[in-house]
Amino acid sequence: MKVVHGVMLLLLCALVPVAAAADATPRNGQWQDWEYVVFETRGGGDQESLPLVIALHSSGSQPEELASAFADLPVRARVVLPRGPFPRPSGRSWFPEGYGALPASAQAAVTEAAESRLTAFIQQMQERHPTRGRPLLTGVSYGGDLSLLLILHHPDAYTAAFPVAARLLPEWQQSAVDCADACPPILALHGRDDRTVPMAPTETALQALGARGWPVSMRGYEHTAHDFSPAMQADVRQAIADRFRAMTGDANMGKLTPTVDK
């Protein structure tokens, strides 16, 4: 009996660190006047060199609200969630109040400024946190817009982008860098019942981008409005895992799935 008890005790002790390693503990950080939340998944250490996810929240929300969507990533990675610089009644935004009502030229200038500042922020995150490979971009609504713009204008800097409920305006698509066979993949996720940002214009712009050689795909989700639904979250987590496994040369790496309805 003592031998059995000893074996059981060893088994229990072996299980404890595994459970703890799966926990993702968010920490607060700051660069210049920009706050962010950062955590590692699957027991990754804060000084460990890990693949990096940059996740951009939607307008009117906070990075903490988005963090739970990535806590259960099936791979070891580091997740950085910057906080939008502009206040909203219920959270923060990437753009100032009244952005949506600006004429196209003024809106483009504000968008460019946000993209430029995010580029500098991401470069700083790579210097501050040991990073393996190129960062992966994702975001919701306005955050998704910016994830698209960043990868379209800097395709050599990122490994993939997975925007959710995002716009891809024709002028943004036209300004995309020509990167031939080196273009990173884009997987867009969108609710088919989205009335805030209808799916069809984004789908059309993505098709035009694909005609230029970009590897793009889009997943439409039935009975889903302007949202980052649990089904979308699960698919983004899996897509991130597949991309990082491919990037790091894992023998069990997966592939992005073509467009499907959910």
Number of C-alpha atoms within 10 A of each C-alpha: 6 7 8 9 10 11 12 12 12 11 11 11 11 11 11 10 11 12 11 11 15 19 16 22 12 19 12 12 13 11 12 6 7 14 15 19 20 23 22 30 23 20 19 19 15 14 11 14 16 23 25 27 26 20 28 29 28 27 20 16 18 21 22 16 12 19 20 13 18 22 21 16 23 15 21 20 27 29 25 25 26 26 23 27 15 14 17 15 7 10 17 20 22 25 20 14 12 8 15 10 9 12 9 10 9 12 16 15 11 16 18 15 13 16 20 12 11 20 15 10 16 17 12 12 18 17 10 11 17 16 19 17 17 17 23 23 25 26 25 25 23 23 24 27 24 26 28 30 22 21 23 25 16 16 21 14 17 20 22 26 30 27 29 31 28 27 27 21 15 15 10 17 20 15 11 19 16 16 15 11 9 12 21 21 19 25 23 26 26 31 25 21 17 18 11 12 18 18 24 13 14 21 20 14 19 25 17 16 21 14 11 16 14 24 19 23 20 23 22 20 19 13 10 18 19 20 18 21 16 10 11 21 17 15 16 23 19 18 21 27 20 19 20 28 18 15 15 12 10 11 8 9 14 16 13 15 12 10 14 10 10 13
